[in-house]
Amino acid sequence: MLWLRWTAVAGVGAGTAATLLGGLAPLIPYLELVNQFRPFLVAASLAVLALCALARRRRLVAAGVALAFANIALMLLPLRLSAPLPTGAVAGPRDQISILTFNVWYANTTPERVVDYVRAVDADHVVLQEAFPDLAPRLVEPLRALYPFVMSLPQNSGGVHLLSKAEPTARGFVSGSPQTPPLVWASFPASSGRSYTVTGIHLAFPFEPQWQEAQTRFLAERLRAAPGPQILVGDLNLAPFTWKLDRLTRSTGLLRHATFALTWPAHRFVPVVLLDNLLASQQFRSAAVTIGPDGLGSDHRPLLFRLALDP
């Protein structure tokens, strides 16, 4: 069937072009959008491979196999930078640190549901994003009894808040700009006697790739110079398959604690991509990652991380 053969040829050509364009993201930041949706490229390449097989042309099948293999390999590549599981010596609840991250969405009309959820989760630290001045009091103040220590950005500087049960030994913030992401940070003592630093962040949107480029470079320099174990958590607006996130993890030595979870868009059908994540120093092991429920008034789903800090 001639039409089937030409459809397969067109599919191989389009898939190869998209894959190559994603590889140019380090040179052309806008092309990072291709890498954001790598699993869809994998699904499309497998469909193209099926068409090639039906066309029964050896060269077409070989091209389809190469295309599918390349995209599967690129999708699995982030796993090399994943955090290890905890050993028995550090897996006990007393040795764990729990961190909840949630982009509550600036248009959230049900903040009371968020408050109830945060109380139920009862994490050690909570990082909220897009909790701007009109929304923040309805989220932060009801949680003061559970989280008496709150680190926030100045008004209209990013809507990022770090809530903690433990009193920080140091704290600070960086206001958002095209070169610097809005972030708050605080250092805390661990049960082992060591201290660690949590940085809550909201990186620039995917359609602001030049800002993402500058902000990830700023983060890399900041984290490389920071002393002690580090945790970077929040809405990174970068899927695990993006070049920028890969560069950030490699250049800082941090490891990712989620790869194949789905958190966005939670307000339309089902989430299809992971934009929220946690990166941490190699002293942290990944004890558990839990995706929060839908119905909390946000376009994201929350993520709960349980980490184990090596003694």
C-alpha positions in Angstrom: 0.0 0.0 0.0 1.7 3.1 -1.3 -0.2 5.5 1.0 0.9 3.5 4.1 4.5 3.6 3.0 4.5 7.4 2.4 2.7 8.0 5.7 5.4 6.0 7.5 8.1 8.0 5.6 6.4 11.3 6.7 6.2 10.0 10.3 9.9 9.1 10.4 10.8 12.5 8.9 8.6 14.5 11.3 9.8 12.5 14.3 13.4 12.8 13.4 13.1 16.6 12.8 11.4 17.0 16.2 14.0 14.9 18.0 16.8 16.9 16.4 15.2 20.2 17.2 15.0 19.2 20.8 18.7 18.5 20.7 19.3 22.1 19.7 17.8 23.5 22.9 21.2 24.5 24.3 21.6 26.8 21.3 18.0 27.9 20.8 16.2 28.1 24.2 12.7 28.1 22.7 13.3 24.5 21.4 13.3 23.3 25.0 9.5 23.1 24.6 10.1 20.0 22.5 11.9 18.3 25.4 9.3 19.2 27.9 7.0 16.7 26.2 9.4 13.8 25.6 6.9 11.1 26.5 4.7 12.2 23.7 7.5 12.0 21.3 8.1 8.4 22.6 4.5 7.5 22.0 4.5 9.1 18.5 7.7 7.3 17.6 6.3 4.0 18.6 3.2 4.7 16.5 5.5 5.5 13.6 7.4 2.3 14.1 4.1 0.4 13.9 3.4 2.0 10.6 6.9 1.2 9.3 6.3 -2.5 10.3 3.0 -2.5 8.5 4.7 -1.0 5.4 7.1 -4.0 5.4 10.1 -2.1 4.2 13.3 -3.0 5.8 14.9 0.4 5.7 11.7 2.0 7.0 11.6 -0.4 9.9 15.3 0.3 10.7 14.6 4.0 10.6 11.5 3.6 12.9 13.5 1.5 15.3 16.3 4.1 15.5 13.8 6.9 16.1 12.0 5.0 18.8 15.2 3.9 20.5 16.6 7.5 20.5 13.5 9.0 22.1 13.2 6.1 24.7 16.9 6.6 25.6 16.4 10.4 26.0 13.4 9.8 28.2 15.2 7.4 30.4 18.4 9.5 30.6 17.3 11.5 33.7 17.2 8.3 35.7 21.0 8.4 35.9 20.7 11.5 38.1 18.0 10.1 40.4 18.5 9.9 44.1 19.1 6.4 45.6 16.7 4.6 47.8 17.4 4.7 51.6 19.4 2.0 53.3 18.0 0.3 56.3 20.2 2.4 58.6 18.5 5.7 57.6 15.0 4.7 56.6 13.4 5.1 60.0 10.7 7.8 60.4 12.8 9.7 62.9 15.6 10.1 60.3 13.2 11.3 57.6 12.5 14.9 56.5 9.1 15.5 54.8 8.6 18.4 52.4 5.4 19.3 50.6 5.5 21.5 47.5 2.4 23.0 45.9 1.8 25.7 43.3 -1.6 26.8 44.7 -2.3 28.9 41.6 -3.0 32.6 41.7 -6.6 31.9 40.6 -7.4 29.5 43.4 -10.9 30.0 44.8 -10.9 27.3 47.4 -7.9 28.0 49.6 -9.6 26.4 52.6 -9.2 23.0 50.8 -5.5 23.7 50.5 -5.3 24.5 54.2 -7.2 21.3 55.1 -4.9 19.2 52.8 -1.7 20.7 54.2 -2.9 20.0 57.8 -3.7 16.4 56.9 -0.3 15.8 55.3 1.5 17.3 58.3 4.9 17.7 56.5 8.0 19.1 58.3 8.3 21.9 55.6 5.8 23.3 53.1 6.7 25.3 50.1 3.9 27.3 48.4 4.1 29.1 45.1 1.8 31.7 43.5 0.4 32.6 46.9 0.3 36.3 46.1 -0.8 39.0 48.6 -4.5 38.6 47.9 -4.3 34.8 48.5 -1.5 34.3 51.0 -3.3 35.4 54.2 -6.0 32.8 53.5 -3.4 30.1 53.3 -0.5 31.1 55.6 -2.4 32.5 58.6 -4.7 29.5 59.2 -1.5 27.3 59.2 0.4 29.4 61.8 -0.4 27.1 64.6 1.1 24.1 62.8 3.9 26.1 61.1 4.9 29.0 63.3 8.0 29.8 61.2 7.2 31.4 57.9 9.7 32.7 55.3 8.1 34.8 52.6 9.1 37.0 49.7 8.2 40.7 49.9 4.8 41.5 48.4 4.5 41.1 44.6 7.9 39.4 44.4 6.9 35.9 43.4 4.4 34.5 45.9 6.8 31.9 47.3 6.5 30.9 51.0 8.4 28.4 53.1 6.5 27.2 56.1 8.3 25.1 58.8 7.6 23.5 62.1 11.3 23.9 63.1 12.9 27.2 63.9 15.5 28.1 61.2 19.1 28.9 62.1 19.3 31.2 59.1 16.9 32.5 56.5 16.7 34.8 53.4 15.2 35.4 50.0 15.9 36.5 46.5 13.4 38.7 44.6 12.4 37.6 41.2 13.8 39.1 38.0 14.7 37.9 34.5 18.0 36.8 35.9 17.0 35.6 39.3 14.1 33.3 40.2 11.9 34.3 43.2 13.1 32.1 46.1 13.1 31.8 49.9 15.6 29.7 51.8 16.2 28.6 55.4 18.6 26.4 57.2 17.5 23.8 59.8 19.1 21.4 62.2 18.7 17.7 61.6 18.2 15.0 64.2 21.7 13.7 63.4 23.1 17.0 64.4 23.8 18.2 60.9 22.2 21.2 59.3 20.5 21.4 55.9 19.1 24.2 53.8 15.7 24.2 52.0 15.3 26.6 49.1 11.7 27.1 47.8 11.5 28.3 44.2 9.2 29.3 41.3 11.2 29.3 38.1 10.2 31.3 35.0 7.5 29.9 32.7 8.4 27.6 29.8 7.4 30.3 27.4 10.1 32.5 28.9 13.1 30.3 27.9 15.7 33.1 28.1 14.6 33.8 31.7 14.8 30.1 32.5 18.3 30.0 31.0 19.6 32.9 33.1 17.8 31.7 36.3 19.1 28.2 36.1 22.6 29.5 35.7 22.1 31.7 38.7 20.8 28.7 40.7 23.8 26.6 39.7 26.3 29.2 40.8 24.4 29.8 44.1 24.0 26.1 45.0 27.6 25.2 44.1 28.8 27.9 46.6 26.3 27.0 49.3 27.7 25.0 52.3 26.2 21.8 53.7 23.4 19.6 52.3 21.0 21.5 50.0 17.4 20.9 49.0 15.9 22.8 46.0 12.1 22.3 45.8 9.2 24.0 44.0 7.7 24.7 40.7 10.7 24.4 38.4 8.6 24.7 35.2 11.0 22.2 33.6 10.2 18.6 32.9 12.8 16.0 33.9 13.7 15.5 30.2 14.8 19.1 29.6 18.3 20.1 28.9 18.3 22.9 31.4 17.2 20.7 34.3 19.8 18.1 33.3 22.5 20.8 33.3 21.4 22.1 36.7 21.6 18.7 38.3 24.9 17.8 36.7 26.6 21.2 37.5 25.5 21.2 41.1 25.8 17.5 42.0 22.2 17.5 43.1 20.0 14.5 42.4 16.3 14.5 41.4 13.7 12.8 43.6 10.9 12.5 41.0 11.0 11.7 37.3 7.8 10.1 36.0 5.2 11.7 38.2 2.6 14.0 36.6 1.5 17.2 38.2 0.3 19.6 35.4 -2.3 20.7 34.2 -4.5 19.4 37.0 -7.4 21.7 36.1 -7.9 20.3 32.7 -8.6 16.6 32.2 -5.5 14.8 33.7 -1.9 16.0 34.3 0.5 15.1 31.4 3.8 16.5 32.6 5.9 16.9 35.7 6.8 20.6 36.3 7.2 20.4 40.1 10.2 18.6 41.6 12.8 18.4 44.3 16.6 18.3 43.8 18.8 17.5 46.8 22.5 16.9 47.7 23.8 13.3 47.5 23.6 13.0 51.3 19.8 12.7 50.9 18.1 9.5 49.9 14.6 9.2 48.5 12.3 7.5 51.0 9.0 8.2 49.2 7.3 10.5 46.7 3.5 11.0 46.8 1.3 12.9 44.3 -1.4 14.9 46.0 -5.1 14.8 45.0 -7.0 16.8 42.4 -9.7 19.2 43.5 -7.6 21.6 45.5 -8.4 24.6 43.2 -5.0 24.6 41.5 -3.7 23.8 38.0 -0.9 21.8 39.7 -1.1 18.8 42.0 1.0 18.9 45.1 4.0 16.6 45.7 5.1 15.2 49.1 8.7 14.1 49.4 10.1 12.1 52.2 13.9 12.2 52.4 16.4 10.4 54.5 19.6 12.3 55.4 22.7 10.1 55.7 24.3 10.4 59.1 
